[in-house]
Amino acid sequence: MTIGIAIGGLGILAALGALIGRALDRRAQEDAWRRIAAARRANAERARLLDELEGTTG
């Protein structure tokens, strides 16, 4: 009986570890998408500023 409880406890810990891992993966993915969006905004702003400079000097 004690062995069964120990094995059950290990199963619960493994399941909890898997859930935590998925949550961390999801957060990392969301963070990556936020960084991609920020980089796109920065690139668009940079392109806009370059277009303005070319328009005023050209």
MARMARPA-534213 format. One line per 2 residues: number of its first residue (from 1); their letters; for each residue y, x, z of N, C-alpha, C, O. Coordinates in nm, 4 decimals, padded with zeros to 6 digits. Atoms other than C-alpha are relative to their C-alpha. Example, Ala and Ser with C-alpha at 12.3 -4.5 7.8 and 13.67 -1.06 7.14 Angstrom:
1 = as = -00.1190 00.0890 00.0000 -00.4500 01.2300 00.7800 00.1200 00.0900 00.0000 00.1181 00.1936 00.0665; -00.1190 -00.0820 -00.0060 -00.1060 01.3670 00.7140 00.1090 -00.0770 00.0730 00.2198 -00.0261 00.0899 .
***
This chain:
1 = mt = -00.1199 00.0826 00.0000 00.0000 00.0000 00.0000 00.1260 00.0867 00.0000 00.2216 00.0576 -00.0718; -00.1162 -00.0889 -00.0045 00.2422 00.2799 00.0833 00.0228 00.0662 -00.1354 00.1368 00.0837 -00.1785 .
3 = ig = -00.0122 -00.0626 00.1315 00.1675 00.4456 -00.2504 00.0591 -00.0996 -00.0996 00.1417 -00.0628 -00.1831; -00.0537 00.1031 00.0894 00.2380 00.1170 -00.4304 00.1490 -00.0195 00.0201 00.2237 -00.0344 -00.0765 .
5 = ia = -00.1427 00.0143 -00.0295 00.5730 00.0833 -00.2558 00.0769 00.1202 -00.0542 00.1854 00.1048 -00.1103; -00.0658 -00.1211 00.0493 00.6595 00.4440 -00.3424 00.0113 -00.0026 -00.1521 00.1155 00.0323 -00.2076 .
7 = ig = -00.0024 00.0070 00.1463 00.5662 00.3932 -00.7075 00.1002 -00.1060 -00.0461 00.1736 -00.0848 -00.1426; -00.0974 00.1048 00.0328 00.7666 00.0692 -00.7177 00.1427 00.0492 00.0189 00.2309 00.0196 -00.0617 .
9 = gl = -00.1332 -00.0567 -00.0249 01.0643 00.2503 -00.5669 00.0409 00.0964 -00.1097 00.1565 00.0984 -00.1519; -00.0300 -00.0929 00.1094 01.0395 00.5200 -00.8321 00.0332 -00.0755 -00.1284 00.1210 -00.0346 -00.2044 .
11 = gi = -00.0288 00.0819 00.1181 01.0308 00.2525 -01.1019 00.1398 -00.0586 00.0050 00.2112 -00.0614 -00.0953; -00.1347 00.0557 -00.0164 01.3436 00.0915 -00.9623 00.1049 00.1085 -00.0228 00.2063 00.0840 -00.0882 .
13 = la = -00.0943 -00.1104 00.0200 01.5189 00.4301 -00.9515 00.0099 00.0385 -00.1475 00.1187 00.0675 -00.1973; -00.0009 -00.0333 00.1429 01.4167 00.5022 -01.3112 00.0788 -00.1039 -00.0788 00.1568 -00.0690 -00.1674 .
15 = al = -00.0731 00.1066 00.0690 01.5484 00.1643 -01.4270 00.1495 00.0099 00.0287 00.2318 -00.0076 -00.0611; -00.1406 -00.0154 -00.0371 01.8727 00.2174 -01.2368 00.0618 00.1185 -00.0737 00.1750 00.1105 -00.1213 .
17 = ga = -00.0480 -00.1168 00.0738 01.9081 00.5620 -01.3933 00.0241 -00.0313 -00.1463 00.1220 00.0151 -00.2047; -00.0167 00.0382 00.1406 01.8599 00.4138 -01.7400 00.1244 -00.0864 -00.0182 00.1991 -00.0687 -00.1144 .
19 = li = -00.1188 00.0853 00.0095 02.1254 00.1483 -01.6749 00.1282 00.0809 00.0148 00.2249 00.0588 -00.0581; -00.1176 -00.0851 -00.0196 02.3717 00.4074 -01.5469 00.0234 00.0856 -00.1244 00.1373 00.1032 -00.1678 .
21 = gr = -00.0125 -00.0801 00.1215 02.2998 00.6259 -01.8495 00.0596 -00.0788 -00.1151 00.1442 -00.0279 -00.1885; -00.0546 00.0849 00.1067 02.3704 00.3382 -02.0873 00.1478 -00.0276 00.0226 00.2272 -00.0255 -00.0713 .
23 = al = -00.1406 00.0266 -00.0306 02.6954 00.2579 -01.9082 00.0851 00.1227 -00.0307 00.1949 00.1103 -00.0850; -00.0744 -00.1224 00.0292 02.8049 00.6210 -01.9337 00.0106 00.0228 -00.1502 00.1156 00.0638 -00.1995 .
25 = dr = -00.0035 -00.0136 00.1457 02.7103 00.6310 -02.3029 00.1022 -00.0952 -00.0609 00.1757 -00.0580 -00.1523; -00.0943 00.0998 00.0509 02.9111 00.3142 -02.3645 00.1431 00.0446 00.0267 00.2299 00.0323 -00.0598 .
27 = ra = -00.1350 -00.0477 -00.0325 03.2136 00.4587 -02.1846 00.0391 00.1174 -00.0879 00.1529 00.1260 -00.1340; -00.0282 -00.1151 00.0859 03.1872 00.7812 -02.3814 00.0304 -00.0457 -00.1422 00.1196 00.0086 -00.2075 .
29 = qe = -00.0232 00.0514 00.1351 03.1669 00.5848 -02.7066 00.1366 -00.0680 -00.0086 00.2099 -00.0487 -00.1056; -00.1305 00.0662 -00.0011 03.4680 00.3712 -02.6127 00.1121 00.1031 00.0055 00.2148 00.0874 -00.0605 .
31 = da = -00.0995 -00.1064 -00.0088 03.6598 00.6862 -02.5196 00.0160 00.0696 -00.1348 00.1274 00.1019 -00.1759; -00.0062 -00.0640 00.1319 03.5716 00.8423 -02.8539 00.0769 -00.0875 -00.0983 00.1576 -00.0362 -00.1758 .
33 = wr = -00.0727 00.0896 00.0906 03.6976 00.5339 -03.0412 00.1484 -00.0013 00.0324 00.2315 -00.0084 -00.0582; -00.1415 -00.0057 -00.0382 04.0223 00.5450 -02.8402 00.0649 00.1274 -00.0530 00.1778 00.1249 -00.1021 .
35 = ri = -00.0541 -00.1271 00.0499 04.0688 00.9110 -02.9325 00.0164 -00.0024 -00.1514 00.1150 00.0489 -00.2044; -00.0096 00.0114 00.1458 03.9991 00.8380 -03.2988 00.1218 -00.0842 -00.0375 00.1970 -00.0482 -00.1281 .
37 = aa = -00.1145 00.0865 00.0282 04.2546 00.5561 -03.2953 00.1314 00.0734 00.0270 00.2263 00.0611 -00.0504; -00.1214 -00.0759 -00.0314 04.5131 00.7810 -03.1285 00.0266 00.1063 -00.1061 00.1413 00.1278 -00.1452 .
39 = ar = -00.0167 -00.1015 00.1043 04.4514 01.0548 -03.3852 00.0486 -00.0638 -00.1296 00.1327 -00.0064 -00.1989; -00.0450 00.0694 00.1210 04.4936 00.8045 -03.6690 00.1474 -00.0386 00.0105 00.2232 -00.0246 -00.0854 .
41 = ra = -00.1413 00.0348 -00.0191 04.8221 00.6823 -03.5211 00.0881 00.1235 -00.0129 00.1935 00.1187 -00.0763; -00.0773 -00.1242 00.0072 04.9444 01.0405 -03.4811 00.0096 00.0492 -00.1441 00.1161 00.0935 -00.1872 .
43 = na = -00.0022 -00.0430 00.1403 04.8471 01.1256 -03.8397 00.0909 -00.0892 -00.0835 00.1631 -00.0403 -00.1703; -00.0861 00.0922 00.0741 05.0210 00.8149 -03.9719 00.1472 00.0288 00.0304 00.2311 00.0267 -00.0596 .
45 = er = -00.1378 -00.0320 -00.0383 05.3364 00.9020 -03.7779 00.0440 00.1320 -00.0636 00.1564 00.1436 -00.1124; -00.0298 -00.1300 00.0613 05.3225 01.2612 -03.9019 00.0256 -00.0167 -00.1501 00.1196 00.0416 -00.2043 .
47 = ar = -00.0176 00.0243 00.1434 05.2829 01.1416 -04.2614 00.1315 -00.0725 -00.0266 00.2009 -00.0422 -00.1237; -00.1257 00.0736 00.0161 05.5742 00.9000 -04.2180 00.1191 00.0943 00.0139 00.2141 00.0874 -00.0641 .
49 = ll = -00.1096 -00.0947 -00.0201 05.7972 01.1770 -04.0844 00.0117 00.0978 -00.1165 00.1222 00.1314 -00.1590; -00.0033 -00.0900 00.1160 05.6986 01.4101 -04.3680 00.0579 -00.0698 -00.1221 00.1339 -00.0100 -00.1982 .
51 = de = -00.0562 00.0770 00.1112 05.7767 01.1366 -04.6197 00.1515 -00.0127 00.0139 00.2246 -00.0022 -00.0846; -00.1444 00.0092 -00.0237 06.1191 01.0920 -04.4594 00.0680 00.1320 -00.0324 00.1729 00.1338 -00.0968 .
53 = le = -00.0584 -00.1314 00.0274 06.1865 01.4657 -04.4751 00.0050 00.0287 -00.1493 00.1053 00.0786 -00.2004; 00.0036 -00.0230 00.1446 06.0814 01.4863 -04.8373 00.1013 -00.0881 -00.0714 00.1602 -00.0476 -00.1716 .
55 = gt = -00.0965 00.0912 00.0612 06.2989 01.1885 -04.9190 00.1433 00.0459 00.0195 00.2269 00.0246 -00.0683; -00.1372 -00.0427 -00.0264 06.6097 01.3399 -04.7598 00.0310 00.1352 -00.0627 00.1468 00.1642 -00.0927 .
57 = tg = -00.0253 -00.1329 00.0556 06.5638 01.6914 -04.8983 -00.0250 00.0055 -00.1494 00.0229 00.0965 -00.2172; 00.0392 -00.0069 00.1404 06.4241 01.6062 -05.2407 00.1013 -00.0607 -00.0869 00.0843 -00.0636 -00.2088 .
***
